[in-house]
Amino acid sequence: MKRRGIFDLIIDSLAFLAGVLLVCAVIIVCFEICMRYFVRKPQIWTVEVCEYILFSLAFLGAPWLLKEGGHVGIDVVTEHLGEKGKNILGVFSMSLGVIISAIIGAFSIITAWECYQSGVVVTKTLTISKHYFLLLIALGYFLLLGEFGRQFWRYLSALKEDHSWNGG
């Protein structure tokens, strides 16, 4: 059995939460269909709540998807590379992921703080403080940062273990 740390537990728990939210969105849509077409009393909140759920799914599920290797890859390129080439490409792509995740995560935190201080809200049917959405973005990107970093070290370690890299 694969040993799991606290980081894996957090990522897996948030992915599970994303799954629960997806089930909730399905239930809400079914509820709305019944209310609209059978009872003739549509609810004004259902579409907006489903929008927020779908928004949340992306940031709660992305770190787990990266961990499981489910993100989009360019197999046409990687299938023609040897193990060393795959590891070099892995180091490069994971380092880009670390940098981009750090930048977006940091800007999300900064912007969330500014929105919190100035009291910016998103007003549609429901009124919700904007900093909650930005904190969710930050959470997702900082978890992505951790997973990209972890995979970066795996590829780098594989390169160091490759004797042809060291000339031996």
C-alpha positions in Angstrom: 0.0 0.0 0.0 1.2 3.4 -0.9 2.2 5.6 2.0 0.2 8.8 2.2 1.2 12.0 3.9 -0.8 14.9 5.2 -0.5 16.7 1.8 -2.0 13.7 0.0 -4.8 13.6 2.6 -5.6 17.3 2.0 -5.6 16.9 -1.8 -7.7 13.7 -1.6 -10.1 15.2 0.9 -10.7 18.3 -1.3 -11.2 16.1 -4.3 -13.8 14.2 -2.4 -15.4 17.5 -1.4 -15.5 18.4 -5.1 -17.2 15.2 -5.8 -19.8 15.8 -3.1 -20.4 19.3 -4.5 -20.8 17.9 -8.0 -23.5 15.5 -6.7 -25.1 18.5 -4.9 -25.1 20.4 -8.2 -26.9 17.5 -10.0 -29.5 17.4 -7.2 -30.0 21.2 -7.4 -30.5 21.0 -11.2 -33.0 18.2 -10.8 -34.8 20.1 -8.2 -34.9 23.2 -10.4 -36.3 21.1 -13.3 -39.0 19.7 -11.1 -39.8 23.1 -9.7 -39.9 24.8 -13.1 -41.8 22.2 -15.2 -44.0 20.3 -12.7 -44.7 22.8 -9.9 -44.3 25.9 -12.1 -42.3 27.8 -9.4 -38.8 28.2 -10.6 -36.2 29.0 -8.1 -34.0 32.1 -8.7 -31.0 30.8 -6.7 -30.3 27.5 -8.4 -28.3 28.6 -11.4 -26.1 30.9 -9.4 -25.4 28.2 -6.8 -24.5 25.8 -9.5 -22.1 28.4 -11.1 -20.4 28.7 -7.8 -20.1 24.9 -7.4 -18.6 24.5 -10.8 -16.1 27.3 -10.0 -15.2 25.5 -6.8 -14.8 22.2 -8.6 -11.9 23.5 -10.7 -9.8 24.7 -7.8 -10.7 21.8 -5.4 -10.1 19.1 -8.0 -7.1 20.4 -10.0 -4.4 19.4 -7.4 -5.8 15.8 -7.2 -6.0 15.6 -11.0 -2.3 16.6 -11.3 -1.4 14.1 -8.6 -3.2 11.3 -10.5 -1.6 12.3 -13.8 -4.9 13.3 -15.4 -3.9 16.7 -16.8 -3.5 17.2 -20.5 -0.2 16.0 -21.9 1.3 16.0 -25.3 1.8 12.3 -25.9 2.9 12.8 -29.5 6.1 14.4 -28.2 6.7 12.3 -25.1 6.2 8.9 -26.7 9.2 9.6 -29.0 11.5 10.5 -26.1 13.7 8.2 -24.1 13.5 8.1 -20.3 16.2 10.8 -20.0 14.3 13.1 -22.4 11.0 12.5 -20.5 12.7 13.4 -17.3 14.3 16.6 -18.7 10.9 17.6 -20.1 9.3 16.8 -16.8 11.7 19.0 -14.9 11.1 21.8 -17.3 7.3 21.6 -17.3 7.0 21.0 -13.5 9.3 24.1 -12.9 7.0 26.2 -15.1 4.0 24.8 -13.1 5.7 25.8 -9.8 6.5 29.3 -11.0 3.0 30.0 -12.5 1.2 28.5 -9.5 3.3 30.6 -7.1 2.5 33.8 -9.1 -1.2 33.1 -9.4 -1.5 32.0 -5.8 0.4 35.0 -4.5 -1.7 37.4 -6.6 -4.9 35.7 -5.4 -3.9 36.2 -1.8 -3.0 39.8 -2.3 -6.2 40.5 -4.2 -8.3 38.6 -1.7 -6.8 40.8 1.1 -7.5 44.0 -0.9 -11.1 42.9 -1.6 -11.6 41.9 2.1 -10.3 45.3 3.3 -12.4 47.3 0.8 -15.5 45.1 1.2 -15.9 44.1 -2.4 -18.9 41.8 -3.0 -20.3 39.8 -5.9 -23.9 40.7 -6.2 -26.2 38.6 -8.3 -29.1 36.8 -6.8 -26.9 36.2 -3.8 -24.4 38.6 -2.3 -21.1 37.0 -1.4 -17.8 38.7 -0.5 -15.4 38.4 -3.4 -12.4 37.5 -1.2 -13.9 34.0 -0.6 -13.6 33.2 -4.3 -10.1 34.6 -4.4 -9.1 32.5 -1.4 -10.4 29.4 -3.1 -8.3 30.2 -6.1 -5.3 30.7 -3.9 -5.9 27.4 -2.1 -6.1 25.5 -5.4 -3.0 27.1 -6.8 -0.9 26.7 -3.6 -1.9 23.0 -3.6 -0.9 22.8 -7.3 2.4 24.5 -6.3 3.0 21.8 -3.8 2.2 19.0 -6.2 4.2 20.6 -9.1 7.1 20.9 -6.6 6.8 17.3 -5.6 6.7 16.1 -9.1 9.6 18.4 -10.0 11.8 16.7 -7.4 10.8 13.3 -8.6 11.8 14.1 -12.2 15.0 15.8 -10.9 15.9 12.7 -8.8 15.3 10.4 -11.7 17.7 12.6 -13.8 20.3 12.4 -11.1 20.0 8.6 -10.9 20.4 8.3 -14.6 24.1 7.5 -15.1 24.3 8.7 -18.6 23.4 12.2 -17.3 26.6 12.2 -15.2 28.7 10.9 -18.0 29.1 7.4 -16.4 
